[in-house]
Amino acid sequence: MAADQRGKAATLALRRRLLSSSCRLFFPEDPIKIVRGQGQYMYDEQGAEYIDCINNVAHVGHCHPLVVQAAHEQNQVLNTNSRYLHDNIVDYAQRLSKTLPEKLCVFYFLNSGSEANDLALRLARQYTGHWDVVVLDHAYHGHLSSLIDISPYKFRDLDGQKEWVHVAPLPDTYRGPYREDHPNPAVAYASEVKRVVSSAQEKGRKIAAFFAESLPSVGGQIIPPAGYFPEVAGHIRRAGGVFVADEIQVGFGRVGKHFWAFQLQGEDFVPDIVTMGKSIGNGHPVACVATTQAVARAFEATGVEYFNTFGGSPVSCAVGLAVLDVLEKEQLQAHAACVGSFLMELLGQQKAKHPILGDIRGVGLFIGVDLIKDEATRMPATEEADYVVSRLKENYILLSTDGPGRNVLKFKPPMCFSLDNARHVVAKLDAILTDMEEKVRSCETLRLHS
Ligand SMILES: Cc1ncc(COP(=O)(O)O)c(C=O)c1O
């Protein structure tokens, strides 16, 4: 039976029987069965069209024909591993190197963001001879055991914090200790990292790495103040550690102004290791680690081979190359800058109208809308955010929430998201918020009269 011929209820029943409930669905009370994707749209089994505002994996658009074709053509000829000479892997490394600062010139190819971050951890430890890691609060860096350990978002609900992990506050200028009125939040938040490093060192610990998403997404679509990373890198390198920029959600032109989100932190800032995933393969399992000669040489010095069965295969590299081609051909980085600033402007206009919209922050097509109970406390409007997301879904718009308070609406759509999509989504959001406010007002009136 073709998958799209089975009714939604039958699929759900089978899934419940065969898959662990740890593997969750979006909208568990009424999940969506998606059978087709194209561009920024996904279609359910009835043919209903949803606008996808969250899938940053389908970076250049769901099922982009050029990416699909590249995979198909290479699949017809050869798919093997990286132990044979093949042009795709070297062409791909060369193309990626052109997007990065010169120093980041050694590449490893893998299959998932988690694998990339796990390798980054090994590289950092081997290079520095140290073991410990500093991470940002609420961060998520992957699902492997090693990464759960450095992901406060996960380990807080599990075994807790390991002695080799040190947590620094999120550089969140809306909710954190240093806010928009602080004269230099970049230095202030970086000093927090310094404090965390010093307190670890006092206990005899040695720092191997600082890991951070270039724009913390799970932490609530946070835009670290410019200059924060260079300051942090100074503190970390003085402690003998390296700086790892996790670009898994935010790289490949999403931020518009630059190809990599860490470049928002200053022209001269260069991480020691950059990890890539998700968008890199437009849905095909591809990931990459880029690092410096010095880090790579230290890893090589062990004499132990790095081998990954599927990473860097001719097909994966053909896919990666096709994604870069499409980004260039369709000028999607510039498009993200243009549509992103238009969307920010539209959302900004709504802020004047709806007091629940506390903060609207973003860069390119990475935008967060922080919903609050009231301006004075900035208390997260968690239930309201949940309600808005479910009402948007009824309107065939897919959005979700992030942040420790699960109150930040996150926009990170495929890069072909259009000006019309932005207008449509904001109009629906406006209607939902207006309706919600009217309902609250009539409840209050009822209460006053009862
Ligand atoms: C910032 C970040 N790093 C790493 C990962 C792990 O990537 P993967 O799920 O491909 O293993 C994710 C996945 O959500 C992520 O968001």
The ligand as an ORCA input file, in Angstrom:
! r2SCAN-3c Opt
* xyz 0 1
  C      22.315     23.172     17.588
  C      22.255     21.710     17.312
  N      23.382     20.991     17.379
  C      23.375     19.665     17.132
  C      22.197     19.004     16.797
  C      22.212     17.530     16.536
  O      22.023     17.266     15.185
  P      21.427     15.862     14.692
  O      20.018     15.777     15.156
  O      21.584     15.931     13.180
  O      22.277     14.804     15.264
  C      21.006     19.730     16.722
  C      19.738     19.056     16.401
  O      18.648     19.502     16.660
  C      21.028     21.121     16.992
  O      19.928     21.846     16.957
*
